[in-house]
Amino acid sequence: MSPPADRGTLDPEGVGDSGAMALAEILRDHGTEVSVYRSRTEAEAALGDDDTLVMTNPYTLTDEALEQLVEPAQRIVFLSSGAHLLSTLEIGTSGVGTSAPVGPGCGVPEFAQVGTIRPDRWFVPADGVEGCFGDGDSAAVLVAERDGVRTSVVDGSRLFSNAYLAEDGNAALALALLGQTGRVVWYVPSYDDSDIEAATPETLGDLTPAWVTPAILLLMLSGAAAAFWRGRRFGPLVSETLPVTVRASETMLGRARLTARAADAAHAADALRDGSRRRLARRLGLAERASTDEVPAAAADRLRIPRGSLQILLSAGLPDDDAALVEFARRLADLETAVDEAMRGARSEP
């Protein structure tokens, strides 16, 4: 059993603002026994001739289970309802009313001393159903007398909650509905006590015609056979030299644009710069693992520019966004092109 703090709306053992423990205690103080049941079979078995069956909207029960539960009851009060319950009871439909306080305005004698209430929900009574606390064609409380059974419907989710029971005539209305017999059998609906069986969702196999699966298998086997038949015509793989040569600078720029999509510009730039340093080291006659200071110094000497001019590009900070990464790659490519041209010019000098 869960603790009171976990109880739902209008639970007679709920101590929160939405619970109804205050109402249950008021009924007991006025001499009405309150018995709480969380099993519909136990509630049905406990019902006597002089008992009032009370519950919120039993949306966890099928129509058959609800009919079986209420069958032995002579007085039934629903503290909340939905469109389906209203239709099942044939007691009325949802309506529209005012937000102003309303009085009984009907012939039900126990409501005479209630005073006024501020309803949160309105109903349009069905034929032969008494509408109380009304506003024009709508009413907040429906009372139906059929075959010696009195059924009442009200939306007490707010009216009878612990937080609002003391306002207006809310408590008086609750006593008028629930306190007319010596005992209240209060059934609390829950999914644990539901008799609604979840329907197993249909699978793709259930929805597929019987001939589809064999047809798919036949097509797969036919495809495999055709692939085996045609595949035997091919000879062994032969390696071939590519007919074109891709320049390193084009490859580097292409990689820069691709790696920019990874949203890690710094890591991509570091990889590009490392490759550029290695190529420059080979062209300048340095060791492939030359230090980060040696390569920019040698490149500056070859280009006849002051040492330190290339230090930032080849050794210092890295770009932190995509646009800067592409620009960084372009500058590296330009540097390699300039060094190549300088090296060719040096070899052509007499």
N, C-alpha and C positions, 0 to 999 in steps of 0.2 A: 504494500500500500504506500502510495506516495505521500510526502508530508503536506500539510495544509497549504504551505506557500505555493505548491505546484498545482493547486486546484484551478479549474477553469471558471468561466463566467457563470454566475448564479449557482455555484456549488455550495450546498448547505454546510460544508465543512471548510469552505474557503475563507481565509481571514484577510485577503487582499481587498483592494477597493472594488474589484468586480465580483467578489464572492458574495455569498448570501448567508453567512453564518449569523449575522445580526438578525435577519428575518427568522431563521430557525429558532434562535433563542427567544425572540419575542413571542413566537407561537407557543413555545414551551411555557413561558411565563404566563400565558393566558390559558393554560390548561390543556393545550393540544399536544399530544405525543407526536414526535417527529422521528420517523424511522428512515434511515438513508440506505439505499440499496444501489449497488453498481452492477448487479446482474439482473437482467430482465426476467429470468426464470424465478429467481428468488423474490423479486418484487411482485410478480404475478401470484406466486404462492402465498405471499403475505397479505394480500388484499382481502379485507373483510367487507361486510355489508355497510358498515358505518365509517368507511375510510375514504379519504380523498387522495386520488392518484395525481401526483405533481411531477412535471418534468419540463425541461427545455426542449427545443426542437429536436426530435429523435432522428436526426439525419443519418445516423449510423445503422438504422434498422430498415429492413425491407417493409413494404406495406403489410405483408403477411405477418411478420413478427410484431409489428405495432398493433395490428388488429387482435392478435392473440393476447398481447399484454393488456390492452384496455378492456377486453371482453368482460372480466369479472367486476370491473369498476362501475359504481353508480354515480360518481362525481369525479370529473377529470379536469385538470387545469394545466394548460400549456403556457409556460412562462416566456416562450419565444416561438417563432414560427417562420417557415419559409413558404414560398409559392407552392411547392409540392404538397406540403402538409395542409395548407388551406384547401387545395383542390381535393386531397384525399378525404378530408373531413367534410367537404362540401358546406363549409361554414361561411365563406366569403372570399373576397379578393383584396389586394392591396389598394389603399386609397390615399388621398391627399387631404391634409387638414391644416389647422392654424397652429402657431407656436404659443398662443395665449392660453392661460389656464382655463380648464373646462370642468364643469360639474357633471354629476351622474346623468341627468336628463333621460332616465329610462325607468321602467317599472320594477326593476329588481330590488326587493326590499332591503337586502343587506348592504346596498350601496348608498342608502339614503343619508347616512351620517358620515360618509367618507370625506366630503368637502371637494376641493378642486385638485387636479393634477395637471402636469405639463407633459403630455405624451410625446414619445419619440417616433412612434409609428402609428399609422392609421389604416383602418380596414373599411371596406364597403360590405355590410352584412348581406348574406344570401337571404332568399325568401324564407320567412319563418324564423329568422335568427334575430335576437334582440341585440341592438347596438347601443352601448352605454358610453358615457363620457364622449359625446359626439360633437361634431361641428358640421352641420348641414347633413350631407349624405354619408359622411364618414364617421367612424367611431373608433375609440381606442381599445375598447373591450367588447368582445363578442360572446354572447351566451346563447347556447342552443339547448333546448329541452326536447329530446327525442326518445320515445319508448322508455320513459322513466330514467334516462341517463342525462345528466347535465354536463355539457362540455363547454369550457370557457377558454378563450384565447386572448392573450395580452402580450405586448412586447415589454417585458419587465427588465430587460438587460440593464437598463440604467435606473429605472424607477425603484426596483427592489434590491439594488446592489448595496453593499455596505456603505459606499461613499454617499449615496443619495437617498437612502431609505427614510431619513429623518426630515426630508424636505416636503413641503406642501402636504397633501393627503396620501403620500406614497405608502406609509406604513398602514394607514387605515384601510386602503384598498387591498393591500396584501392580506390583512387579517380577514377582510370581507370575502376574499376569494378562497383562502386556504384554511381559515379558522372556523368553519361552519360544522365540522365534524370532530369527533374526539381524537382522531388519529390521521396523520398525514404520512402516506407512503411516498417517499421522495426518491424517484428513480433518476440516476445520473447517467445519461448515455455516454458511451466512449467507444473508441475503435477496438479496445480490448474485448468489448462485449458485442461487437457487430456480427450480424449474420450475413452480411453482404460479401459474397465471394468474388474476388477479383478475377476478371476474365483474362485468360492467357492470350497475349497479343499474337495475332497471326504472323507466322514467319513468311519469308519469301518463298520457301518451298510449299507452304500451304496455299499461297496465292497463285503459284505457277501451274499451268495445265500439265497433265500427266505426260504428254508427248514431248514437252520442251526438254526435259533432262536427257532422255535418250538421243534426241536430235543434237544437243550440244556435245554429248560424248562422241557421237558419230562424226561430227564436224572436227572435233579435236583429233580423233584417230586419223581422219582423212588428211588433215593438215600435217600431222607428224609423218605419215607415209609419204606425202608429196615432198616434204622437206628432205627426207632420207633419200628419195629417188633422185631429186634434183641436186642434192648436196654431193652425191658421188661423182658428179661431172667435174667438180672443181679439183684442180691439182694442188700441190703443196704451196704454201705461202712463199713468196720471193721478195726479199728486201730490195728496195729501189732507192736510189739517191733522189732527193727532192729536186725538181727542175729549177727551183728558185731559191735564193738566199735571202733571208729576212735580216735586215739590219738590226744590230743590237739596240740602237736608240729607239726604233719602232717597237721592238719587243718590250723594252723598259717602259715606254709610255703606255703601251697596252696593258701591261701588268699594273701600272699605277692606277689606271682607270678601273680595272677589275677589283683590285684590292681596296680601292676607295669605297666600294659598295659594302665592305665588311664593317664599316663604321669604326675602324681602328687605324686612323691615319698615321699615328706615331709609329706603330709597329710596322706598317707597310713602308713608310718612309725610311725607317732604319734598315730594312731589308734592301731597298733600292740603293741606299747610300753605300751599304757594305759591298754590293756587287759593283757599283761604280768605282769604289776605291780599289778593288782588286784589279779591274780592267785597266785603270790608270796606272797602277803599280807595274803591270806587265809592259805597258806601252812606254813607260818612263825608265824601264830597266831596273826597277826596284824588286825586292822580294815580294812575293804575293801576300805575305803577312807583314808588310811594312807597317810601322806604327801610324796612328792617326795623325801625327804631326808631320811625318816624313812625306806622305803623299801630297798634302796640300802645298808644302814647301817646294817639292820638286816640280809640281805642276805650275806653280807661280813663277819659278825660275824659267821653265820652258816657255811660258807665255810672256815672260819679261814684264811681269807686274810685281808690285811690292809683295813681299812675303806677309802673310796674314790676311791677304785679300780673300783667300779661299778657305780660311780656317772655319768660318761659321758654316759655310755650305757643306764641308766634308767632315766636320768634327763636332759642331755645337748643336744648338737646339733643333727640335723636330717639329713639323707642322702638326696642328691639332684638329684640322677639319678637312673635308674632301677637296675643297677648292685649293687650299694651300698645298695639299698633297700633289695635285696635278701640276701646279706651278713649280713645286720642288723637283718633281721628276723632269720637267722641261728644262730647268736650270742645270741639272746633272747631265742631261743629254747634250745641251749646248756646250758645257765644259768639255765633255769627252770629244765632241766634234772639233772644238777649238784646239785641243791638245793633238788630235790626229793631224789637223792641218799644219800645226806648228812642227810636228815630227816630220811630215812630208816635206815641208819647206826646208828643214835643216838638212835632210838627205839630198835635196836637189842643189844645195849650195856647193860651189866648187871648193 
